[in-house]
Amino acid sequence: MNNKADNKYLDLSGYQIIPEASRSSHFYIAEVVANYCAQKHKLFPINTLTIVEYRDSKFQIYYAIKDKQSFISVLDKFVNNPKLLKVLEDYLTDVREGAIKYIDSFDISSLSNEKLSELLRFYYLQTQELHKPAMVLRLIDRGALEYFKSLSISSKNKDYSHLLSAASRQSFATQENKALLILAEKIKNKIIKLKTEVYVRELNKIYNKFRWLTLGYYDEPLVTLAGYESRLKALVKKNPTKLLQKIKTDFVKEQKERKSIVNKLAKAERAAVKVAGEVSYLKDYFKFSTNKLQLYGETIFKEISKRTGLESSFIKDLSHQEAIRLTADGKYNKKEAAACKRHTVFISLTGKIKLRYISSEADKYEKKFLTYSKNITGEFKGRTACIGKVNGRAKIVHSPRDFYKVNKGDILVVMNTGPDFVPILSRVGAIVAEEGGITAHVSVISREMKIPCVVGVAHVSKEIKDNDWLEVDANKGIVKILKRTTK
């Protein structure tokens, strides 16, 4: 990968730079994203110039485009051939299960250093393969967001996108919750007794199906059997039958509301809405898939850690090349590793551009193209993901390491949420998110849990501080700082 870019590609003055997504993560994931955006792919080509910036253990994805028609063209491709969505889902399944089967075929502890380094290379490549469909899903999401503005029912005073993009199938977090509620209901009704063989078998089924849901890109803890048992006991004390019925009723109600709007649309418009609903589910399916593969990748990192004496988290913050080299012969470039982790900017365009700026060069690039104007008004405009109006204290949360500071009724301010955030969402009064996709996890889960939510507020986790007093008017997509914290 080039360290210095041709000025032809450095100057993005004629482009719109659009923030797309941001996450807490290790460096290797940021490089995964940059690599798959640069690779050719027959089934899922990516037609946008993509910038990936990494610093402070977070990465930010930007699109650099001439106009938003490039997003709509990707949506059109799937509207005209909806079978491609099934192809995409099957691809995710095949890559995930094939990679897991291959990794699981080895006794990793008995591999030579050279073989272990080859297995690490394989893991990186398969993680990239899983992420290719994810970027296409993001582009469809962007296309749908633009397309929905032109619908015959569109109105300045009413945003229907949160309903039109409602997932066609329930999220994996909801599926997990339902599975626990069903078991809790059986225990409550004395059909199954605690600690019996049947109880252990049923709880293990849930554990083995969903335990990687909480994994993310930055050392999020894996769900444990003890954790599931604790949740189960809490649900037994409630009314699991009533809670199950509510999940069903809410889903049916949402689908009914969605259908009433869809019926007013023209045939071509209905086709686009159908694609958006399926994409909402498939984005969740992608995360389910990449989390499961990551679970198996952890065994590789742990073995490398054991052999080198270096922490797994340190190895994950190395570039792919340096981590593979470290595994093979115990060496890596300490200076470059530190520079990459401090600040890196990747620029990718499928089959054409694959550039990297590190350290001071990344600083210069950020200053020239990726800076933003501070909001001095204290009022932010976003897009409604779930309606409602709430006042509360802001809590900035980048990863599960920040969960401890969230109290009942707080306003969660995030880059985005993931399945690992679900355990704290029942405590929050509202959500404000940087990510603006109509099929983003934060959009989907806020609708499922009926949490007022405004999304698509660029850089909001930098603009708002912990304990600022906020008004979140998700009916209008507006967030106001009513009082700034003095701390």
N, C-alpha and C positions, 0 to 999 in steps of 0.2 A: 504494500500500500504506500502511495506517495506521501511524503512528509510535507512537501511544498507543492502548492497548486499552481497550475498555469493561470495567469491573470484572466484569461478568457473565461474561466469558470469561477474566479474569485469575485468578480463584479456581478452582484445580483440587484443592481439598481433598478432594473426594469421589472422586477418580480414583486409579487405580493408575498410577504413572509407570514405564514399563518401558523400559530402555535397549534399543534394537534394533540399531543399527549405528553404527560410527564409522570415519572415514577421514581420512588426510591429504589435503588438497585446497585448491584455490583457492576464493575466495569465490563465483565465478560458479556453481560446481557446487552449493554449499549453497543458493543461491537457486533453481537449477533444481529441486532436491528440494522446497523449500518451495512453489514455484509449482505443480508438478504435483500435490502433495497437496491443493491448494486448488481445483483445477479440476474441473469436472464432466466425466465421461467416460461415454459410453453403454455401451461394451464393458467397461471396467475401472474401475468406481466404487470408491473407497477409503472404507471405512466407519468409519475411526478418526480421532480427533483426534490430529494429529501435531505434534510439536515438533522443530524443527531448530535446534541451537545451533552457532554458529561462533566459534572463537577459537583463537589460536596455530596458524593454518594447518591446522586440523582441524575437521571437523564431526561432530556426534553426533545421531543420530535417536532420539527417544523416542516411544513410543505412550502416550497418556493414555486409559485405558479404564475403564468401570464394572465389567465382568467379561470373562472370556476367551471368552465365547460369541461375541463379535464375530469372533474369529479362526476359530472352528469353522464359523461360518456361511459364510465365504468358501470354506473347504475343501469344505463340503457342496455349494456351487454347482457346483464343478468335478467332484466325485464324481458328482453327478446328471446332469451334462452334460459328459463328458470330451472331447467334440469341441471345447470351448472352449479346450483347451490347444493344439490345432492352429491355431485362430483366433489365439491369442496369438502363437504362433511365426511365423505368416504376417504378422501385424501388425508384429512386430519386423523381419522381412525387408523388407517393403514400405516402411516408414518409413526404414530405414537406406539402402536402395538408391535410393529416390526422392530423399532429401536429398543423397546423394553425387552422384547424376547431375546434380542442379540446381546444386550448388556447382561441380562440375567443368565445367559448361557455360560458365563465365565465365573470361575472362582477367583474373584478379583485379587484376593490376598496372595495368590500363588503366581500371578503374572510377573514377568520380568518388567523392569522399568521401561524398556522399549515398547513392550506390548501394552503396558498401562498407558503410555503416552499416545499410542495409536487409538486406544479405546477412548481417551479424552478427546482426541481429534474427532472421532466418530460422534461422540456426544454433542460437541459443538455444531457439527454439520447437521445432525438430525434436529437439533434445537432450531437451527436456521430454517430447515425445511418446514417445521411446524409453524414458524412465524410468517412464512410467505403468504399463506391464505389470510392471516390476521391483518396484514396491511391492505389486502384487497377488500376485506370486510370494512376496514376504516374508510376506504375510498368510496365504497357503496354508501356508507353512512353519510359521508359528506355530500355525495350526490343527492341522496334522498332529502337531506336538510335543505339543499338549494331547490330541489324540485317541488317540495311541499309548499314553498312560498308562492308557486305559480298555480296551485290547484284552484279549481273553480269555487271552492268553499273558503279559500284563504281570506283572512280579514286582519286589518291592523289591530283590532281590539281582541282577537281571539286566536290563540295558537293551538292548533290541533295536533301538532307533531308528536306530542307525548303519547297521545292515544293511537295515532296512525302507526307509530313504530312499536306499539306494545308487542312483546314477544309472543310468538305463536305457540311456544311451549314454556312451561315454568322453569325458572332458573334452577341450577343444581343446589344452591343454598336452600331454596324452598323445598326441593325434593328431599334434601337431607333432613330438614325440619319436619316434613311430613312423615318420613320414615321413623323418626324418634317419637313423634306424636302418636303414631299407630301403635308402636310398642308400648308407650306410656298408657294408652287407652286399654290395651290388653291387661296390663299390670293393674290398673285402677279397677277394672271389671273382674279381676281375679281369674282371668283366663290363663295368664302366665304368672308364675311366682318368681320373686327375686331370687337370684343366685342358683336357680335350677339349671339343668343342662340346656333346656329349651331357651331360657333367658340368655344364657351365655352365647348360644349359637346365634340368636337373633341380633344381639348387640354386636357380635363380631361381623355379621353380614353388613351392618351399617358402617362399622369401622373400616372394613376392607373395601367398601364401595366409595366412601367419601373422605377418608382421612387426609388426603392431600389437598382438599379444597382450600385450606387456609395458607398454603404455601404461596410465596410471591417471589420477588426478585432480590430480596434483601434479608435473608436469614429469618424469615417468619417461622414461628414454631409450628411443628406438626401437631395435629390433633392426636390426643392420646385416648386409650380406652378409658382411663380414669376420668378424663375430661368429658367423654360421651356419657359415662355413667352419672356424673354429677349433673349434667344437663337433663338427663332422663329423670332423675329423682325430682328435680325442680318442676318438670312438666307433669309428673304424676300428681304433685300437690295442687296443680291448677286443674283446669277442666279440659283435658285433651280433646274430648269429643267436640266441645264448643269451638276450640281453636282450629281443629281440622275443618269444621264446617265453615268457619270464617275464611280460611284460605280458599276453599272451594267457591264460596259465595263471591268473594272479592274478584277472583279470576273470571268467573262467569259474568259478573257485572261489567268488568273492564272489557271483556270480549264483546259483550252486548252493546256497550257504548261505542266501541270501535266499529262494530258492524253497522250501527245506525248512521255513522258518518260515512263509512265506505259506500253504503248503498246510494248516497247522493252523488258519488263520483262517476266520471266517465269510465269506460272499460279500460282504457290505457292507464288511467290514474289508479284504478283498483289494482292493476298488475304491479305497479310500483310500490303500493302500500303492502301488498303481499310479500314482496321481496324484502322490504324493510322489517316486517315482523319476523321473518325467518332469520334475517341477519342478526337481530337482537338475540335470538337464541344461539346462533352459531358463534357469536363472539364469546358467549358464556361457555360454549362447548370447547372453543379454542383454549380458554383459560383452564378449563378442566383437564384438557389434554396436555398442555404444556406443564401444568403442575404435576401431573402423574409422571411424565418423563423426568421432570426435575427431581422427583423423589428418588429415582434410580440414579440420576447423576450425582446425588449427594454421596452415594457409596463410593463413587470414583474420587471425589474431592477428599473424602475422609481418609481413603487409602493413601492418597498423595500426601496429605497432611501427616499421617503416621510415619511415612518414609522420610519426609524432608524436615519434620519438626516445625513446620510453619503452619499457622492457623488456616483452616479452610477458607475463612473470609478473606485472608490475604491472597490466597491462590486465586480466588474468584475475581480479585481486583487486578490481576495481571491480564495483559493482552493474550489472545489465544496462542499466538506464536511463543510468547515467553512462558506461559504455563505448560505448554507441550514440551518446550526445551527443558524447563525445570524438572518435569516428570522423568524425562529421558536421561538427563545427565546431572541433575542437581544444580544447574546454573541458570541464571537469568540476569538481565540487564537492570540493575537496581536504579540507575539514574533514569532510564526511560520509564520504568514501572512507576516511579514517583511522579514523573512529569505527566504521564497519561492519566493517572488517578486524580491529579490536581485539576487538570482542565484539558479536555479534548473536544475537538469539533470534527465530525465526519460529514462529508458531502457525498451523496450517492445518486446516481441515475442509472436505471437498468441497462446493463451492458455497455455503458459509455463512460461513466465517471465514478471513481472510487478514490476519494482524497481524504487525507487526514492532517489536521493541524493539532499540535500539542503545545502545552505550556504557554509561553509568551506569544507564539503565533496564534494559538486559540484565543488568547486575550484580545489580540488585535482584531481577529475576525469577529468576535462577539461585539466588540465596541463599534465596528463598522456596520454590521448587519443585524445583530440580534438584540440590541438594546431597545428599551421601551420607555415611553413617557410616564412618569409617576402620576397617579390620579390624586389630585389635591382637593377634589370636591367632596370626597367621602361617600359618593354614590356610584354604584356599579350596575351596569345593565348586562343581563345574561338572558338565558332562555329557560322557560319553565319545563322542568322534568316531572314534577308532581306539585299540584296546587296546594295552597295554604298560606297563612301569614303568621309569623312567629317572631317574637323578640327574645334575645338571649345573649349569653356571653360567648364570644368566639374562642374556639380552641383549634389551633393549627396542628394538623396531624399528617405526618408524612409516611409513617410506618407504624406497625404494632408497638414499637418502642415508645411511641407517644400516647398510647391508649390510656395510660394511668391518669392522665390529666383531664379526661373527659368525664364530666358529671351530668347528672340528670338535667335535661332541658338545655344543655349547651348547644351552640351552633357549631357544627363540624365544618371546618374550612380545610379543603383537601385539593390535591392535584387531581386525584381520582380515587375511587374506592376499589377494593377487590374483595373476593370471598373472605379473605382474612379479616376484613373490617366488620363483617356481619355481627359478631358477638357484641359489639359496642353500639350498634345502630339503634337498638331498642331504647338506649338512654338519651339519644340526641333529639333536640327539638326541631332542627332543620339541618339541611346540608347545603353548602355553597362549594362549587367545584370549578376548577380551571377547565377540565376536559368538557367539551361541548357536544360530543356525539349523541345523537338521539338514541343510539343503541349501545352507548357506553354502559359499563357495569353500574355506575352511580345513577344513571337515568333509569335503568331497568329495576334495580333493587329498591330505589326510593319509591317507585310506583308500586312495587309489590308490597312494601312495608308501610305505604301511605305516609311517607315522611315528606313534608314540604321541601322542595329542592330546586335550586337555581343552578344551572350549569353554563359552561362556556364563558366564564368570567376570567379572561386571560390574566395571568400573574397574580391572581387574588391572594394566594397563600404568601406572597411577598408584601402585598399592599396592606393586608389586615394583620394585626398583632394579637397574640393571646390576650384574652380578657377585654378586648374592645367590645362595647355593647352594640349589638347589631339589630336592625329590623330587616327581616327577610320576607319580602312580599313576593312569594312564588306565583301568585295569581298574575302579576304583571312582569315577573322576571327581574325585579329590582332589589338590590341589597344596599342598605344605608348604614353607615357608621354613625350611631346616635351619640356615642361618647367614647373617646379614645382612652385607653388605659394610661395611667400616669407612670406605670412601671416600665 
